[in-house]
Amino acid sequence: MNPISVLHIDLFQAERNTSDFYFNTMKDHLVLGHRHIEKPHRHDFYAAVLFTKGSGVHEIDFQKYDVSEGSLFFLSPGQIHSWELSEDIEGYIFFCSQEFYEMHYVNQKLRNFPFFGSISFPRKLQLEADDLKENIDLFQKLGTEYQSRNMMREGLILSLMSQVFINATRLFSRDFDTQASSAGLSYFKHYQDFENLLEQHFTEQKSMAYYASLLGISPKHLNRIVQTVVQKTATEIITERVVLEAKRMLMYLDESLVEIAFRLGYEEYSYFVRVFRKSSGMTPTQFMRKYKA
């Protein structure tokens, strides 16, 4: 079985001096990257994709999303994705490296945007007409600047990207915590801190109490925060993160199931299988048969 390939920005950057940012229309991108992106793959960069015409299915980390006019997607490094798109597909796509963005915005990390940093937030926004028009304008301006040699070109590109990210964050937040607005921002910040800690420790620590202790709050309060923000328990979020990593490893590592279970902190393979099956509805073996046939 072939491992899942990892694509770099410079694969799409023919005859360009910089490999930190890339922009294209979807039609041209699909032609340019056909040999790279026709199968499930991962990136080492952040990406945003806006569809303005056509239809299809976009699968991101084993979750399928419908594609239609106004579908806006965000992808983080390491995510496995693939798509099946209609021939009349149109839209825009851009990539940026973490260094390119965070070198200029020292206090703003890409992971702080919920669609990049949280495993529990959807990767798709379905834009209404006014929001779609605004985003088309931003993407088109990005494309114009990308093709130019204007003074302070990178600065404007970064500003336009930030507008896309901030607008999207505000749209996501419309559905967040409408009943507890006074606690909303505080809860969301605590939730981000929880997921950042989880990202660092999930292979070794799977106890809700452990993360609550690091955050300086009680397990009961951590659970209240998580349920308010994403309507799930903290234990469910921990398990989802572990199982997502298991799925990625099953897809792109040439290791035995026992070795993968051990890497994820499970000394008993049978227990790992039970956790995986309860979360995903299938065993690791069934998962591999489905995705690596």
CORWO-V644731 format. One record per backbone hydrogen bond with DSSP energy under -0.5 kcal/mol. CO is the residue of the C=O (numbers start at 1). NH is the residue of the N-H. Records with the same first field share a line. If there is no record, write none. Layout:
BEGIN
CO=NH  NH
END
This chain:
BEGIN
5=7  42
7=44
8=11
9=12
10=13
13=16
20=97
22=95
24=93
25=29
26=30
27=31
28=32
29=33
31=34
33=36  37
34=38
40=5
41=81
42=7
43=78
46=96
47=75
48=94
49=73
50=92
51=70
53=90
55=86
56=67
57=59  84
58=60  65
59=82
60=63
63=60
65=58
67=56
68=71
70=72  127
71=51
72=125
73=49
75=47
76=79
79=81
80=61
81=41
82=59
84=57
86=89
90=52  53
91=26
92=50
93=24
94=48
95=22
96=46
97=101
98=102
99=103
101=104  105
104=106
105=108
107=109
109=112
110=113
113=116  117
114=118
123=74
125=72  127
128=132
129=133
130=134
131=135
132=136
133=137
134=138
135=139
136=140
137=141
138=142
139=143
140=144
141=145
142=146
143=147
144=148
145=148
150=153
152=156
153=157
154=158
155=159
156=160
157=161
158=162
159=163
160=164
161=165
162=166
163=167
164=168
165=169
166=170
167=171
168=172
169=173
170=174
171=174
172=175
173=176
175=177
177=180
180=183  184
181=185
183=187
184=188
185=189
186=190
187=191
188=192
189=193
190=194
191=195
192=196
193=197
194=198
195=199
196=200
197=201
198=202
201=204  205
204=206
207=211
208=212
209=213
210=214
211=215
212=216  217
213=216
218=222
219=223
220=224
221=225
222=226
223=227
224=228
225=229
226=230  232
227=231
233=237
234=238
235=239
236=240
237=241
238=242
239=243
240=244
241=245
242=246
243=247
244=248
245=249
246=250
247=251
248=252
249=253
253=255
256=260
257=261
258=262
259=263
260=264
261=266
262=265
265=267
267=269
268=272
269=273
270=274
271=275
272=276
273=277
274=278
275=279
276=280
277=281
283=287
284=288
285=289
286=290
287=291
288=292
END
